Amino acid sequence: MSETGATILLVDDNSDVIEVVRVILETEGYVVATASDGADALAQLRAGLTPKLIILDLTMPVMDGWEFREHQLADPALRDIPTIIYSAVSSVRRDEVGALRVEAAFDKGADPTAMLSVVSAICRRP
């Protein structure tokens, strides 16, 4: 069960992935904002978007997820927004993902049930 209307920022450069994940999240009652790369995400956040959660791909043009996370963690206004990785993380060492200080990491294409459980828990937080 989602927190009705909780906004999630989905950051990915693949329009097919965005569409699939958007449908999954909206079916659960979330509002989904999207960004095509880390720079786009930062611009939206600094313009006032206030998501309960960021779902972040790591491999993107312009600004990848690693660089986005570096900027996010350095910004006091953005650092506390919970973030999860949704990427080809199986190709990235888990300790490297841990260095990003994210809530969780999920492989693209995997069953979304586990990710939805984490999303729900984060979005229910006060």
Contacts in CASP RR format, 6 or more apart in sequence:
PFRMAT RR
TARGET T0000
AUTHOR 0000-0000-0000
METHOD contacts of the structure
MODEL  1
MSETGATILLVDDNSDVIEVVRVILETEGYVVATASDGADALAQLRAGLT
PKLIILDLTMPVMDGWEFREHQLADPALRDIPTIIYSAVSSVRRDEVGAL
RVEAAFDKGADPTAMLSVVSAICRRP
1 120 0 8 1.000
2 28 0 8 1.000
2 29 0 8 1.000
2 30 0 8 1.000
2 119 0 8 1.000
2 120 0 8 1.000
2 123 0 8 1.000
3 52 0 8 1.000
3 120 0 8 1.000
3 123 0 8 1.000
3 124 0 8 1.000
4 29 0 8 1.000
5 29 0 8 1.000
5 30 0 8 1.000
5 31 0 8 1.000
6 29 0 8 1.000
6 30 0 8 1.000
6 31 0 8 1.000
6 51 0 8 1.000
6 52 0 8 1.000
6 53 0 8 1.000
6 123 0 8 1.000
7 30 0 8 1.000
7 31 0 8 1.000
7 32 0 8 1.000
7 33 0 8 1.000
7 49 0 8 1.000
7 50 0 8 1.000
7 51 0 8 1.000
7 52 0 8 1.000
8 25 0 8 1.000
8 30 0 8 1.000
8 31 0 8 1.000
8 32 0 8 1.000
8 33 0 8 1.000
8 51 0 8 1.000
8 52 0 8 1.000
8 53 0 8 1.000
8 54 0 8 1.000
8 55 0 8 1.000
8 119 0 8 1.000
8 123 0 8 1.000
9 33 0 8 1.000
9 34 0 8 1.000
9 35 0 8 1.000
9 41 0 8 1.000
9 44 0 8 1.000
9 45 0 8 1.000
9 49 0 8 1.000
9 51 0 8 1.000
9 53 0 8 1.000
9 54 0 8 1.000
9 55 0 8 1.000
10 18 0 8 1.000
10 21 0 8 1.000
10 22 0 8 1.000
10 25 0 8 1.000
10 32 0 8 1.000
10 33 0 8 1.000
10 34 0 8 1.000
10 35 0 8 1.000
10 55 0 8 1.000
11 34 0 8 1.000
11 35 0 8 1.000
11 36 0 8 1.000
11 37 0 8 1.000
11 38 0 8 1.000
11 40 0 8 1.000
11 41 0 8 1.000
11 54 0 8 1.000
11 55 0 8 1.000
11 56 0 8 1.000
11 57 0 8 1.000
11 60 0 8 1.000
11 65 0 8 1.000
11 68 0 8 1.000
12 18 0 8 1.000
12 21 0 8 1.000
12 34 0 8 1.000
12 36 0 8 1.000
12 55 0 8 1.000
12 56 0 8 1.000
12 57 0 8 1.000
12 60 0 8 1.000
12 86 0 8 1.000
13 36 0 8 1.000
13 37 0 8 1.000
13 57 0 8 1.000
13 59 0 8 1.000
13 60 0 8 1.000
13 61 0 8 1.000
14 57 0 8 1.000
17 57 0 8 1.000
17 86 0 8 1.000
17 108 0 8 1.000
18 34 0 8 1.000
21 32 0 8 1.000
21 55 0 8 1.000
21 86 0 8 1.000
21 112 0 8 1.000
22 32 0 8 1.000
22 34 0 8 1.000
24 112 0 8 1.000
24 116 0 8 1.000
25 32 0 8 1.000
25 119 0 8 1.000
26 32 0 8 1.000
28 116 0 8 1.000
28 119 0 8 1.000
28 120 0 8 1.000
30 119 0 8 1.000
30 123 0 8 1.000
33 44 0 8 1.000
33 49 0 8 1.000
33 51 0 8 1.000
35 41 0 8 1.000
35 43 0 8 1.000
35 44 0 8 1.000
36 60 0 8 1.000
36 62 0 8 1.000
37 60 0 8 1.000
37 61 0 8 1.000
37 62 0 8 1.000
37 63 0 8 1.000
37 64 0 8 1.000
37 68 0 8 1.000
38 56 0 8 1.000
38 60 0 8 1.000
38 62 0 8 1.000
38 63 0 8 1.000
38 64 0 8 1.000
38 65 0 8 1.000
38 67 0 8 1.000
38 68 0 8 1.000
39 62 0 8 1.000
39 63 0 8 1.000
39 68 0 8 1.000
40 62 0 8 1.000
41 54 0 8 1.000
41 56 0 8 1.000
41 68 0 8 1.000
42 63 0 8 1.000
42 68 0 8 1.000
42 71 0 8 1.000
42 72 0 8 1.000
42 78 0 8 1.000
45 51 0 8 1.000
45 72 0 8 1.000
45 77 0 8 1.000
45 78 0 8 1.000
45 81 0 8 1.000
46 77 0 8 1.000
46 78 0 8 1.000
51 81 0 8 1.000
52 81 0 8 1.000
52 82 0 8 1.000
52 122 0 8 1.000
52 123 0 8 1.000
52 125 0 8 1.000
53 81 0 8 1.000
53 82 0 8 1.000
53 83 0 8 1.000
53 84 0 8 1.000
53 119 0 8 1.000
53 122 0 8 1.000
53 123 0 8 1.000
54 72 0 8 1.000
54 81 0 8 1.000
54 82 0 8 1.000
54 83 0 8 1.000
54 84 0 8 1.000
55 83 0 8 1.000
55 84 0 8 1.000
55 86 0 8 1.000
55 119 0 8 1.000
56 65 0 8 1.000
56 68 0 8 1.000
56 69 0 8 1.000
56 83 0 8 1.000
56 84 0 8 1.000
56 85 0 8 1.000
56 86 0 8 1.000
56 87 0 8 1.000
56 102 0 8 1.000
57 65 0 8 1.000
57 85 0 8 1.000
57 86 0 8 1.000
57 87 0 8 1.000
57 108 0 8 1.000
58 64 0 8 1.000
58 65 0 8 1.000
58 66 0 8 1.000
58 85 0 8 1.000
58 87 0 8 1.000
58 88 0 8 1.000
58 89 0 8 1.000
58 92 0 8 1.000
59 65 0 8 1.000
59 87 0 8 1.000
59 88 0 8 1.000
63 71 0 8 1.000
66 100 0 8 1.000
69 83 0 8 1.000
69 100 0 8 1.000
69 101 0 8 1.000
69 102 0 8 1.000
71 78 0 8 1.000
72 78 0 8 1.000
72 79 0 8 1.000
72 81 0 8 1.000
72 83 0 8 1.000
73 79 0 8 1.000
73 101 0 8 1.000
82 103 0 8 1.000
82 122 0 8 1.000
82 125 0 8 1.000
83 100 0 8 1.000
83 102 0 8 1.000
83 103 0 8 1.000
84 102 0 8 1.000
84 103 0 8 1.000
84 104 0 8 1.000
84 105 0 8 1.000
84 106 0 8 1.000
84 115 0 8 1.000
84 118 0 8 1.000
84 119 0 8 1.000
84 122 0 8 1.000
85 97 0 8 1.000
85 100 0 8 1.000
85 102 0 8 1.000
85 104 0 8 1.000
85 105 0 8 1.000
85 106 0 8 1.000
86 105 0 8 1.000
86 106 0 8 1.000
86 108 0 8 1.000
86 115 0 8 1.000
87 105 0 8 1.000
87 107 0 8 1.000
87 108 0 8 1.000
88 107 0 8 1.000
88 108 0 8 1.000
89 97 0 8 1.000
89 105 0 8 1.000
89 106 0 8 1.000
89 107 0 8 1.000
90 107 0 8 1.000
94 105 0 8 1.000
97 105 0 8 1.000
98 105 0 8 1.000
103 118 0 8 1.000
103 122 0 8 1.000
104 115 0 8 1.000
104 118 0 8 1.000
106 114 0 8 1.000
106 115 0 8 1.000
106 118 0 8 1.000
END
